[in-house]
Amino acid sequence: MQVFYRYLLYRAAAKANLSRFPHRQAGYASVLFLAIFAAIGLAVFSLYDSGVVATERVRLQNTADNVAYSTATMITRDMNVIAITNRAMVAN
């Protein structure tokens, strides 16, 4: 019988404690959700921005490489023409 009374007291104490919690903790889940949602949003934006920056850097490097190659090709052709002209001048 003593076990049954102890069980009833335990249930009454648990019920009294449970009835207080919803009033004291109302709204904390939404605040936590907003904080987590803001952190995830910031992380996604940061990842997207990093991708855009990396893409632009690769594009800029490719452009610089192509300009250097084109300039070297034009200078090489010009020097070849000058060398041919010098040989023609020496031959005559």
C-alpha positions in Angstrom: 0.0 0.0 0.0 2.9 2.3 0.8 4.2 1.8 -2.8 0.9 2.9 -4.2 0.8 6.1 -2.1 4.4 6.9 -3.2 3.3 6.4 -6.8 0.4 8.7 -6.3 2.6 11.4 -4.8 5.1 11.0 -7.6 2.4 11.4 -10.2 0.9 14.4 -8.5 4.4 16.1 -8.2 5.1 15.3 -11.9 1.7 16.6 -13.0 2.2 19.8 -11.0 5.7 20.4 -12.5 4.4 19.6 -16.0 1.6 22.1 -15.7 4.1 24.9 -15.0 6.5 24.3 -17.8 4.4 25.4 -20.8 3.7 28.8 -19.2 7.3 29.5 -18.2 8.9 28.3 -21.5 6.4 29.5 -24.0 8.2 30.9 -27.2 11.7 29.6 -26.5 11.4 27.1 -29.4 10.6 29.8 -31.9 13.5 32.0 -30.7 15.9 29.1 -31.0 14.5 28.2 -34.4 15.0 31.8 -35.6 18.6 31.8 -34.3 19.4 28.5 -36.0 17.7 29.6 -39.2 19.7 32.8 -39.3 22.9 30.9 -38.8 22.1 28.4 -41.5 21.1 31.3 -43.9 24.4 33.1 -43.2 26.4 29.9 -43.8 24.6 29.3 -47.2 25.1 32.9 -48.3 28.8 32.6 -47.3 29.2 29.4 -49.3 27.5 31.0 -52.3 29.6 34.1 -52.1 32.8 32.0 -51.8 31.8 30.1 -54.9 31.2 33.4 -56.9 34.6 34.7 -55.8 36.4 31.5 -56.7 34.7 31.5 -60.2 35.7 35.1 -60.8 39.3 34.4 -59.8 39.5 31.4 -62.2 38.0 33.5 -65.0 40.5 36.4 -64.3 43.4 34.0 -64.3 42.3 32.4 -67.6 42.0 35.9 -69.2 45.5 36.9 -68.0 47.0 33.6 -69.3 45.3 34.1 -72.7 46.5 37.7 -72.9 50.1 36.7 -72.1 50.0 33.9 -74.7 48.6 36.1 -77.4 51.2 38.8 -76.7 54.0 36.3 -76.8 52.7 34.9 -80.1 52.5 38.4 -81.7 56.0 39.3 -80.5 57.4 36.0 -81.8 55.8 36.5 -85.2 57.1 40.1 -85.4 60.6 39.0 -84.5 60.4 36.3 -87.2 59.5 38.9 -89.8 62.4 41.1 -88.7 64.8 38.1 -88.8 63.6 37.2 -92.4 64.0 40.8 -93.4 67.5 41.0 -92.0 68.5 37.8 -93.9 67.1 39.3 -97.1 69.0 42.5 -96.6 72.3 40.6 -96.0 71.7 38.4 -99.0 71.3 41.3 -101.4 
